[in-house]
Amino acid sequence: MTFDAVYQTLLGRAGTDCGAGPAGFKRLLKRLGNPHLNYRVIHVAGTNGKGSVCHLCAEALQAAGYKTGLFVSPHLFTPAERIRINGRLIGKPAFAKLCQDVLAQEKEKLNFFEILTAAAFLYFSQQQVQYAVLETGLGGRRDPTNACLPAACLITSIGLDHCALLGHTLAQIAREKAGIIKCGVPVFCPPLPRVPMAEIRRAARAVSAPLEIVREGEPFTPENTNWSKGYMRLRKGKTLWPLHLLGEKQVQNACLVYQACRFLGVPDCALKKAFACVYVPCRFEVLRRDQNRFIFDGAHNPQAVRAFADFFARSPWSKNAALVCGFMRDKDYRNMLRVLVPHFSALYVTRPPSARAADLQDVRGVLPRGVKAFFFSSPARALRAAARARRTAAVTGSFYLAAYLRARKGLTAPSDCD
């Protein structure tokens, strides 16, 4: 089967109506030779920030000389993005073959994410990586990535998202995320609100897992931001470290990664190099085309949108910018809009390219009164209209939307990662 044919097969397994479940998935891995046990793992869960933390961890381990696998989701442009080694995406032929190898061992019907997770485990084993950084797909306790036996666990944040599957309270969601905690394995997380923090502490205590609460300032504090080149300078004692990521929570993410990687023996020189050169699309990513500036951010829940809006408010472009936004219908877009509206002179509302996209009329119905808003069935038309009206246009509300418009021709990334 070709790459495209395999991917279409995988898409037919999307959704929550199939899947082997944790026990069936472990039986599958056993039939594959338990490939997930052949390397050390950093396992990352959380509502927001997982992707940035995973990329930073992988970059640091690679800079330290380790052959490092990275498994993340969702993909933005191609499913091959989800599986990479030392920054290089898996090739399409290898992707197709691995998925077919997994399906050849199928007994219980696997779902989309189970197939991809097993393929990643198999690929990392075949390529003899020394470390793999794994991002949970959903929650933690029942996630396929949770079959791993990690060297360290990281929990980045707890917020209300995927409530239909994970629970409608922070305590319920925290219990699901805390499901990645393993007996005796160190857990690193930032300070969390009282209720989810209590759940994380309880889960760690139950399996004698050392818990380290990493606060901002341990060891980094923000120094300044180079908005045009897309990096922040962090202060560590008397030294300055460039971090080639922008965002309200990226300093906290950097502190979290630093402490976890230092525990694993990664030296400061490798971490500093990784921070300077990491690049993650659609996380407050600033791109240009002609005289226009575009900011792409995949924020898709109220917590992430609040962080995006707070950071945007400190930027030099905050006074006169347009917003292109679109949402999935199962997301809390009413509250996302309440956060976003005060920061933009006009809204250009569209539908992300997904069958799960919220209808324009539904979004119109929850807009705060008095908002200047325009509606477009075409995301590309929405972006063009926003760019004609304002030199700066932000795109947020959905990774589907940000990735689709990010892929438009003529956009250029910063040329260096100073």
BADO-52254 format. One record per residue (C-alpha): residue number from 1; residue in three letters; chain; x, y, z. Coordinates in pm, whole numbers. Layout:
<lumbas>
LUMBA;pos;code;unit;X;Y;Z
LUMBA;NUM;ALA;A;X;Y;Z .
...
</lumbas>
This chain:
<lumbas>
LUMBA;pos;code;unit;X;Y;Z
LUMBA;1;MET;A;0;0;0 .
LUMBA;2;THR;A;114;354;-75 .
LUMBA;3;PHE;A;155;622;191 .
LUMBA;4;ASP;A;-169;789;82 .
LUMBA;5;ALA;A;-361;460;87 .
LUMBA;6;VAL;A;-231;377;433 .
LUMBA;7;TYR;A;-322;721;561 .
LUMBA;8;GLN;A;-674;690;425 .
LUMBA;9;THR;A;-702;357;608 .
LUMBA;10;LEU;A;-590;528;928 .
LUMBA;11;LEU;A;-844;806;885 .
LUMBA;12;GLY;A;-1113;540;870 .
LUMBA;13;ARG;A;-1008;443;1225 .
LUMBA;14;ALA;A;-1041;797;1367 .
LUMBA;15;GLY;A;-1288;872;1644 .
LUMBA;16;THR;A;-1366;699;1970 .
LUMBA;17;ASP;A;-1588;416;1845 .
LUMBA;18;CYS;A;-1303;166;1808 .
LUMBA;19;GLY;A;-980;79;1978 .
LUMBA;20;ALA;A;-811;-210;2154 .
LUMBA;21;GLY;A;-788;-24;2486 .
LUMBA;22;PRO;A;-488;-37;2722 .
LUMBA;23;ALA;A;-492;-415;2775 .
LUMBA;24;GLY;A;-542;-497;2407 .
LUMBA;25;PHE;A;-275;-246;2307 .
LUMBA;26;LYS;A;-21;-408;2540 .
LUMBA;27;ARG;A;-102;-747;2388 .
LUMBA;28;LEU;A;-37;-596;2044 .
LUMBA;29;LEU;A;299;-461;2161 .
LUMBA;30;LYS;A;392;-806;2291 .
LUMBA;31;ARG;A;318;-957;1949 .
LUMBA;32;LEU;A;544;-687;1799 .
LUMBA;33;GLY;A;826;-783;2036 .
LUMBA;34;ASN;A;770;-510;2299 .
LUMBA;35;PRO;A;960;-245;2102 .
LUMBA;36;HIS;A;870;25;2357 .
LUMBA;37;LEU;A;1104;-131;2614 .
LUMBA;38;ASN;A;1422;-85;2410 .
LUMBA;39;TYR;A;1501;279;2494 .
LUMBA;40;ARG;A;1458;535;2771 .
LUMBA;41;VAL;A;1145;750;2759 .
LUMBA;42;ILE;A;1038;1096;2866 .
LUMBA;43;HIS;A;658;1090;2888 .
LUMBA;44;VAL;A;467;1419;2868 .
LUMBA;45;ALA;A;101;1487;2951 .
LUMBA;46;GLY;A;-99;1804;3010 .
LUMBA;47;THR;A;-381;2015;2873 .
LUMBA;48;ASN;A;-157;2276;2708 .
LUMBA;49;GLY;A;215;2307;2647 .
LUMBA;50;LYS;A;286;1940;2571 .
LUMBA;51;GLY;A;411;2001;2218 .
LUMBA;52;SER;A;654;2277;2310 .
LUMBA;53;VAL;A;788;2077;2605 .
LUMBA;54;CYS;A;833;1763;2392 .
LUMBA;55;HIS;A;1020;1951;2120 .
LUMBA;56;LEU;A;1245;2119;2377 .
LUMBA;57;CYS;A;1320;1787;2549 .
LUMBA;58;ALA;A;1401;1613;2223 .
LUMBA;59;GLU;A;1620;1899;2104 .
LUMBA;60;ALA;A;1812;1895;2433 .
LUMBA;61;LEU;A;1871;1520;2429 .
LUMBA;62;GLN;A;1987;1538;2067 .
LUMBA;63;ALA;A;2223;1826;2150 .
LUMBA;64;ALA;A;2364;1612;2430 .
LUMBA;65;GLY;A;2459;1346;2175 .
LUMBA;66;TYR;A;2171;1100;2220 .
LUMBA;67;LYS;A;1991;951;1923 .
LUMBA;68;THR;A;1642;1074;2008 .
LUMBA;69;GLY;A;1297;982;1886 .
LUMBA;70;LEU;A;1003;1222;1909 .
LUMBA;71;PHE;A;635;1128;1892 .
LUMBA;72;VAL;A;386;1418;1901 .
LUMBA;73;SER;A;33;1505;1795 .
LUMBA;74;PRO;A;-156;1643;1620 .
LUMBA;75;HIS;A;27;1687;1293 .
LUMBA;76;LEU;A;-5;2016;1110 .
LUMBA;77;PHE;A;88;1936;751 .
LUMBA;78;THR;A;162;1562;717 .
LUMBA;79;PRO;A;117;1265;951 .
LUMBA;80;ALA;A;491;1195;910 .
LUMBA;81;GLU;A;549;1492;1144 .
LUMBA;82;ARG;A;433;1282;1435 .
LUMBA;83;ILE;A;731;1045;1419 .
LUMBA;84;ARG;A;1085;1176;1389 .
LUMBA;85;ILE;A;1441;1097;1494 .
LUMBA;86;ASN;A;1694;1371;1565 .
LUMBA;87;GLY;A;1458;1620;1408 .
LUMBA;88;ARG;A;1410;1429;1081 .
LUMBA;89;LEU;A;1059;1320;989 .
LUMBA;90;ILE;A;999;956;913 .
LUMBA;91;GLY;A;994;894;538 .
LUMBA;92;LYS;A;666;813;369 .
LUMBA;93;PRO;A;769;459;263 .
LUMBA;94;ALA;A;882;377;618 .
LUMBA;95;PHE;A;562;525;762 .
LUMBA;96;ALA;A;347;313;531 .
LUMBA;97;LYS;A;541;-7;598 .
LUMBA;98;LEU;A;537;36;976 .
LUMBA;99;CYS;A;163;96;982 .
LUMBA;100;GLN;A;111;-217;771 .
LUMBA;101;ASP;A;338;-414;1005 .
LUMBA;102;VAL;A;124;-304;1298 .
LUMBA;103;LEU;A;-200;-388;1120 .
LUMBA;104;ALA;A;-64;-732;1033 .
LUMBA;105;GLN;A;-52;-808;1406 .
LUMBA;106;GLU;A;-399;-668;1474 .
LUMBA;107;LYS;A;-649;-886;1661 .
LUMBA;108;GLU;A;-865;-631;1840 .
LUMBA;109;LYS;A;-959;-345;1607 .
LUMBA;110;LEU;A;-708;-67;1660 .
LUMBA;111;ASN;A;-790;301;1632 .
LUMBA;112;PHE;A;-597;576;1452 .
LUMBA;113;PHE;A;-381;678;1747 .
LUMBA;114;GLU;A;-308;323;1860 .
LUMBA;115;ILE;A;-174;236;1515 .
LUMBA;116;LEU;A;45;545;1502 .
LUMBA;117;THR;A;175;493;1856 .
LUMBA;118;ALA;A;268;130;1785 .
LUMBA;119;ALA;A;434;236;1458 .
LUMBA;120;ALA;A;639;497;1646 .
LUMBA;121;PHE;A;744;246;1912 .
LUMBA;122;LEU;A;848;2;1640 .
LUMBA;123;TYR;A;1037;263;1439 .
LUMBA;124;PHE;A;1231;390;1740 .
LUMBA;125;SER;A;1330;33;1828 .
LUMBA;126;GLN;A;1437;-54;1473 .
LUMBA;127;GLN;A;1642;266;1449 .
LUMBA;128;GLN;A;1800;199;1790 .
LUMBA;129;VAL;A;1723;534;1950 .
LUMBA;130;GLN;A;1858;591;2298 .
LUMBA;131;TYR;A;1572;815;2410 .
LUMBA;132;ALA;A;1216;871;2295 .
LUMBA;133;VAL;A;1005;1171;2394 .
LUMBA;134;LEU;A;636;1078;2390 .
LUMBA;135;GLU;A;342;1317;2396 .
LUMBA;136;THR;A;12;1174;2515 .
LUMBA;137;GLY;A;-265;1199;2261 .
LUMBA;138;LEU;A;-554;1234;2505 .
LUMBA;139;GLY;A;-546;1231;2883 .
LUMBA;140;GLY;A;-289;986;3008 .
LUMBA;141;ARG;A;-431;693;3201 .
LUMBA;142;ARG;A;-584;515;2902 .
LUMBA;143;ASP;A;-362;671;2635 .
LUMBA;144;PRO;A;-165;422;2419 .
LUMBA;145;THR;A;161;603;2498 .
LUMBA;146;ASN;A;108;504;2862 .
LUMBA;147;ALA;A;233;153;2783 .
LUMBA;148;CYS;A;585;294;2817 .
LUMBA;149;LEU;A;811;262;3121 .
LUMBA;150;PRO;A;950;616;3146 .
LUMBA;151;ALA;A;1267;753;3296 .
LUMBA;152;ALA;A;1084;1077;3377 .
LUMBA;153;CYS;A;726;1205;3355 .
LUMBA;154;LEU;A;624;1566;3290 .
LUMBA;155;ILE;A;278;1716;3341 .
LUMBA;156;THR;A;263;2062;3183 .
LUMBA;157;SER;A;-79;2199;3284 .
LUMBA;158;ILE;A;-433;2103;3382 .
LUMBA;159;GLY;A;-736;2272;3225 .
LUMBA;160;LEU;A;-1085;2199;3097 .
LUMBA;161;ASP;A;-1059;2038;2754 .
LUMBA;162;HIS;A;-1184;1714;2597 .
LUMBA;163;CYS;A;-1436;1715;2883 .
LUMBA;164;ALA;A;-1667;1458;2724 .
LUMBA;165;LEU;A;-1386;1202;2742 .
LUMBA;166;LEU;A;-1176;1312;3040 .
LUMBA;167;GLY;A;-1430;1459;3280 .
LUMBA;168;HIS;A;-1600;1791;3350 .
LUMBA;169;THR;A;-1397;1897;3655 .
LUMBA;170;LEU;A;-1032;1981;3704 .
LUMBA;171;ALA;A;-1005;1697;3958 .
LUMBA;172;GLN;A;-1130;1440;3707 .
LUMBA;173;ILE;A;-901;1567;3432 .
LUMBA;174;ALA;A;-603;1578;3669 .
LUMBA;175;ARG;A;-663;1214;3763 .
LUMBA;176;GLU;A;-655;1118;3396 .
LUMBA;177;LYS;A;-334;1312;3331 .
LUMBA;178;ALA;A;-177;1171;3649 .
LUMBA;179;GLY;A;-233;824;3506 .
LUMBA;180;ILE;A;110;850;3341 .
LUMBA;181;ILE;A;283;850;3683 .
LUMBA;182;LYS;A;472;524;3740 .
LUMBA;183;CYS;A;617;357;4047 .
LUMBA;184;GLY;A;934;533;4157 .
LUMBA;185;VAL;A;963;746;3840 .
LUMBA;186;PRO;A;1027;1118;3901 .
LUMBA;187;VAL;A;743;1354;3807 .
LUMBA;188;PHE;A;800;1718;3713 .
LUMBA;189;CYS;A;517;1972;3695 .
LUMBA;190;PRO;A;463;2344;3745 .
LUMBA;191;PRO;A;255;2480;4035 .
LUMBA;192;LEU;A;-107;2397;3956 .
LUMBA;193;PRO;A;-438;2515;4105 .
LUMBA;194;ARG;A;-514;2361;4443 .
LUMBA;195;VAL;A;-755;2085;4334 .
LUMBA;196;PRO;A;-553;1938;4042 .
LUMBA;197;MET;A;-231;1979;4243 .
LUMBA;198;ALA;A;-384;1767;4519 .
LUMBA;199;GLU;A;-468;1495;4264 .
LUMBA;200;ILE;A;-114;1494;4124 .
LUMBA;201;ARG;A;33;1472;4474 .
LUMBA;202;ARG;A;-201;1188;4565 .
LUMBA;203;ALA;A;-116;991;4251 .
LUMBA;204;ALA;A;260;1037;4301 .
LUMBA;205;ARG;A;241;941;4668 .
LUMBA;206;ALA;A;42;626;4588 .
LUMBA;207;VAL;A;329;484;4378 .
LUMBA;208;SER;A;622;644;4564 .
LUMBA;209;ALA;A;707;863;4266 .
LUMBA;210;PRO;A;926;1164;4357 .
LUMBA;211;LEU;A;736;1483;4269 .
LUMBA;212;GLU;A;921;1804;4184 .
LUMBA;213;ILE;A;716;2124;4159 .
LUMBA;214;VAL;A;908;2348;3918 .
LUMBA;215;ARG;A;837;2717;3960 .
LUMBA;216;GLU;A;918;2993;3714 .
LUMBA;217;GLY;A;1256;3124;3818 .
LUMBA;218;GLU;A;1394;2772;3865 .
LUMBA;219;PRO;A;1626;2863;3701 .
LUMBA;220;PHE;A;1491;3106;3436 .
LUMBA;221;THR;A;1323;3445;3451 .
LUMBA;222;PRO;A;1223;3643;3140 .
LUMBA;223;GLU;A;1464;3919;3040 .
LUMBA;224;ASN;A;1330;4057;2710 .
LUMBA;225;THR;A;1164;3955;2384 .
LUMBA;226;ASN;A;1288;3999;2029 .
LUMBA;227;TRP;A;948;4012;1863 .
LUMBA;228;SER;A;1071;4046;1505 .
LUMBA;229;LYS;A;1304;3743;1520 .
LUMBA;230;GLY;A;1073;3532;1735 .
LUMBA;231;TYR;A;1275;3458;2047 .
LUMBA;232;MET;A;1290;3551;2413 .
LUMBA;233;ARG;A;1598;3599;2630 .
LUMBA;234;LEU;A;1587;3421;2962 .
LUMBA;235;ARG;A;1808;3504;3258 .
LUMBA;236;LYS;A;1982;3225;3446 .
LUMBA;237;GLY;A;2196;3379;3714 .
LUMBA;238;LYS;A;2438;3610;3534 .
LUMBA;239;THR;A;2389;3449;3192 .
LUMBA;240;LEU;A;2132;3507;2919 .
LUMBA;241;TRP;A;1980;3216;2727 .
LUMBA;242;PRO;A;1791;3274;2400 .
LUMBA;243;LEU;A;1471;3068;2372 .
LUMBA;244;HIS;A;1346;3039;2016 .
LUMBA;245;LEU;A;983;3015;2123 .
LUMBA;246;LEU;A;736;3291;2201 .
LUMBA;247;GLY;A;447;3259;2442 .
LUMBA;248;GLU;A;310;3340;2784 .
LUMBA;249;LYS;A;393;2994;2922 .
LUMBA;250;GLN;A;720;2926;2743 .
LUMBA;251;VAL;A;937;3045;3032 .
LUMBA;252;GLN;A;760;2799;3260 .
LUMBA;253;ASN;A;799;2527;2996 .
LUMBA;254;ALA;A;1170;2603;2972 .
LUMBA;255;CYS;A;1210;2570;3350 .
LUMBA;256;LEU;A;1024;2238;3345 .
LUMBA;257;VAL;A;1238;2097;3063 .
LUMBA;258;TYR;A;1558;2223;3224 .
LUMBA;259;GLN;A;1493;2048;3556 .
LUMBA;260;ALA;A;1383;1720;3396 .
LUMBA;261;CYS;A;1677;1710;3154 .
LUMBA;262;ARG;A;1929;1800;3423 .
LUMBA;263;PHE;A;1792;1507;3625 .
LUMBA;264;LEU;A;1868;1286;3323 .
LUMBA;265;GLY;A;2222;1420;3304 .
LUMBA;266;VAL;A;2189;1661;3011 .
LUMBA;267;PRO;A;2453;1935;3050 .
LUMBA;268;ASP;A;2380;2308;3039 .
LUMBA;269;CYS;A;2569;2352;2712 .
LUMBA;270;ALA;A;2332;2110;2533 .
LUMBA;271;LEU;A;2024;2269;2689 .
LUMBA;272;LYS;A;2137;2617;2591 .
LUMBA;273;LYS;A;2195;2506;2232 .
LUMBA;274;ALA;A;1855;2335;2223 .
LUMBA;275;PHE;A;1670;2639;2354 .
LUMBA;276;ALA;A;1833;2860;2092 .
LUMBA;277;CYS;A;1752;2636;1796 .
LUMBA;278;VAL;A;1416;2475;1876 .
LUMBA;279;TYR;A;1140;2569;1632 .
LUMBA;280;VAL;A;777;2468;1670 .
LUMBA;281;PRO;A;523;2589;1411 .
LUMBA;282;CYS;A;192;2744;1517 .
LUMBA;283;ARG;A;297;2831;1873 .
LUMBA;284;PHE;A;287;3211;1859 .
LUMBA;285;GLU;A;474;3186;1531 .
LUMBA;286;VAL;A;539;3518;1357 .
LUMBA;287;LEU;A;565;3502;976 .
LUMBA;288;ARG;A;569;3763;701 .
LUMBA;289;ARG;A;446;3809;349 .
LUMBA;290;ASP;A;516;4135;166 .
LUMBA;291;GLN;A;413;4413;407 .
LUMBA;292;ASN;A;196;4190;623 .
LUMBA;293;ARG;A;274;4014;948 .
LUMBA;294;PHE;A;90;3698;1050 .
LUMBA;295;ILE;A;84;3536;1392 .
LUMBA;296;PHE;A;-18;3169;1396 .
LUMBA;297;ASP;A;-117;3003;1720 .
LUMBA;298;GLY;A;-301;2674;1770 .
LUMBA;299;ALA;A;-471;2776;2097 .
LUMBA;300;HIS;A;-799;2582;2106 .
LUMBA;301;ASN;A;-934;2602;2462 .
LUMBA;302;PRO;A;-996;2895;2700 .
LUMBA;303;GLN;A;-678;2836;2901 .
LUMBA;304;ALA;A;-455;2841;2591 .
LUMBA;305;VAL;A;-642;3135;2438 .
LUMBA;306;ARG;A;-596;3335;2759 .
LUMBA;307;ALA;A;-220;3272;2746 .
LUMBA;308;PHE;A;-213;3371;2378 .
LUMBA;309;ALA;A;-411;3691;2439 .
LUMBA;310;ASP;A;-204;3797;2740 .
LUMBA;311;PHE;A;119;3752;2547 .
LUMBA;312;PHE;A;-18;3922;2236 .
LUMBA;313;ALA;A;-121;4222;2449 .
LUMBA;314;ARG;A;248;4281;2530 .
LUMBA;315;SER;A;356;4269;2165 .
LUMBA;316;PRO;A;426;4582;1957 .
LUMBA;317;TRP;A;139;4486;1726 .
LUMBA;318;SER;A;-142;4470;1980 .
LUMBA;319;LYS;A;-306;4807;1914 .
LUMBA;320;ASN;A;-433;4761;1562 .
LUMBA;321;ALA;A;-451;4397;1455 .
LUMBA;322;ALA;A;-715;4176;1297 .
LUMBA;323;LEU;A;-806;3829;1416 .
LUMBA;324;VAL;A;-886;3535;1191 .
LUMBA;325;CYS;A;-1053;3270;1404 .
LUMBA;326;GLY;A;-1240;2945;1370 .
LUMBA;327;PHE;A;-1322;2667;1611 .
LUMBA;328;MET;A;-1415;2303;1648 .
LUMBA;329;ARG;A;-1777;2262;1750 .
LUMBA;330;ASP;A;-1687;2055;2058 .
LUMBA;331;LYS;A;-1469;2336;2199 .
LUMBA;332;ASP;A;-1573;2614;2435 .
LUMBA;333;TYR;A;-1560;2885;2170 .
LUMBA;334;ARG;A;-1803;3111;2358 .
LUMBA;335;ASN;A;-1546;3167;2633 .
LUMBA;336;MET;A;-1257;3174;2387 .
LUMBA;337;LEU;A;-1425;3462;2205 .
LUMBA;338;ARG;A;-1486;3651;2530 .
LUMBA;339;VAL;A;-1112;3640;2591 .
LUMBA;340;LEU;A;-1009;3731;2237 .
LUMBA;341;VAL;A;-1253;4007;2143 .
LUMBA;342;PRO;A;-1105;4290;2358 .
LUMBA;343;HIS;A;-763;4252;2192 .
LUMBA;344;PHE;A;-855;4295;1825 .
LUMBA;345;SER;A;-1004;4574;1616 .
LUMBA;346;ALA;A;-1196;4330;1396 .
LUMBA;347;LEU;A;-1274;3958;1376 .
LUMBA;348;TYR;A;-1270;3753;1055 .
LUMBA;349;VAL;A;-1458;3437;1143 .
LUMBA;350;THR;A;-1429;3124;932 .
LUMBA;351;ARG;A;-1456;2746;951 .
LUMBA;352;PRO;A;-1145;2533;999 .
LUMBA;353;PRO;A;-1104;2269;726 .
LUMBA;354;SER;A;-1256;1987;929 .
LUMBA;355;ALA;A;-1589;1804;946 .
LUMBA;356;ARG;A;-1587;1891;1318 .
LUMBA;357;ALA;A;-1575;2266;1255 .
LUMBA;358;ALA;A;-1827;2489;1428 .
LUMBA;359;ASP;A;-2086;2643;1194 .
LUMBA;360;LEU;A;-2056;3015;1128 .
LUMBA;361;GLN;A;-2409;3077;1251 .
LUMBA;362;ASP;A;-2332;2907;1580 .
LUMBA;363;VAL;A;-2025;3124;1629 .
LUMBA;364;ARG;A;-2222;3435;1532 .
LUMBA;365;GLY;A;-2478;3348;1799 .
LUMBA;366;VAL;A;-2227;3361;2085 .
LUMBA;367;LEU;A;-2029;3670;1983 .
LUMBA;368;PRO;A;-2039;3949;2243 .
LUMBA;369;ARG;A;-2252;4245;2140 .
LUMBA;370;GLY;A;-2095;4529;1947 .
LUMBA;371;VAL;A;-1814;4322;1800 .
LUMBA;372;LYS;A;-1701;4415;1450 .
LUMBA;373;ALA;A;-1703;4075;1280 .
LUMBA;374;PHE;A;-1702;3943;924 .
LUMBA;375;PHE;A;-1785;3587;826 .
LUMBA;376;PHE;A;-1624;3375;554 .
LUMBA;377;SER;A;-1686;3019;445 .
LUMBA;378;SER;A;-1332;3013;303 .
LUMBA;379;PRO;A;-1036;3042;545 .
LUMBA;380;ALA;A;-814;3177;265 .
LUMBA;381;ARG;A;-1062;3456;189 .
LUMBA;382;ALA;A;-1082;3542;557 .
LUMBA;383;LEU;A;-704;3573;577 .
LUMBA;384;ARG;A;-687;3786;261 .
LUMBA;385;ALA;A;-955;4020;394 .
LUMBA;386;ALA;A;-781;4054;729 .
LUMBA;387;ALA;A;-448;4125;559 .
LUMBA;388;ARG;A;-603;4396;341 .
LUMBA;389;ALA;A;-756;4563;646 .
LUMBA;390;ARG;A;-459;4546;884 .
LUMBA;391;ARG;A;-84;4492;849 .
LUMBA;392;THR;A;-95;4243;1136 .
LUMBA;393;ALA;A;-335;3950;1144 .
LUMBA;394;ALA;A;-343;3677;1408 .
LUMBA;395;VAL;A;-484;3331;1339 .
LUMBA;396;THR;A;-603;3118;1629 .
LUMBA;397;GLY;A;-882;2902;1770 .
LUMBA;398;SER;A;-780;2571;1612 .
LUMBA;399;PHE;A;-464;2390;1506 .
LUMBA;400;TYR;A;-654;2283;1193 .
LUMBA;401;LEU;A;-710;2646;1096 .
LUMBA;402;ALA;A;-364;2772;1192 .
LUMBA;403;ALA;A;-190;2489;1005 .
LUMBA;404;TYR;A;-405;2528;694 .
LUMBA;405;LEU;A;-341;2900;664 .
LUMBA;406;ARG;A;23;2864;773 .
LUMBA;407;ALA;A;75;2647;465 .
LUMBA;408;ARG;A;-31;2923;227 .
LUMBA;409;LYS;A;244;3016;-20 .
LUMBA;410;GLY;A;467;3315;39 .
LUMBA;411;LEU;A;501;3296;417 .
LUMBA;412;THR;A;855;3295;554 .
LUMBA;413;ALA;A;989;3194;892 .
LUMBA;414;PRO;A;1266;3386;1075 .
LUMBA;415;SER;A;1601;3316;912 .
LUMBA;416;ASP;A;1798;3239;1228 .
LUMBA;417;CYS;A;1760;3109;1581 .
LUMBA;418;ASP;A;2013;3339;1748 .
</lumbas>
